């Protein structure tokens, strides 16, 4: 009986950790999709699994994480501006929602992963495949900001970097000095 339970646990773990990346994901779509394009939510995502209790999970699941600065690998001004005000709200049950400004653009599951160099990452698997990504992260000393580095393995352009800040609510254009 113990062996059967262990086998089932390993099988569930293996299935949930599979990379669902599709061949047509170049990474540019995940970093430049507009709010209107995002409403399609035409993909799928892995079943959520709770990440468990840890300091990282406590920080990551606190309120909204908002992109304050976005530096694409190719220094594209359009990508930089298209990602301003994007936000993520991670939940303890392994699900999340994301959006831009006051609008929700997609939802899905998130989990921890490992970069090619073995560093801890956040993997976001959205219903809209344009918003899938993998980010190596570092939490700031006050746990109110993080730096994210895109990992090519799951939809984000390698070399893309972000500074995300923690807010208690969705960001507004006025907060970020963006013209309406």
Secondary structure, 3 states (H helix, E strand, C coil): CHHHHHHHHHHHHHHHCCCCCCCCCCCHHHHHCCHHHHCCCCCCCCCCCCCCCCHHHHHHCCCEEEEEEEECCCCCHHHHHHCCCEEEEECCCCEEEEEECCEEEEEEEEEEEECCCCCEEEEEEECCHHHCEEEEEEECCCCCEEEEEECHHHCCCCCCEEEEEEECCCCCCCCCCCCC
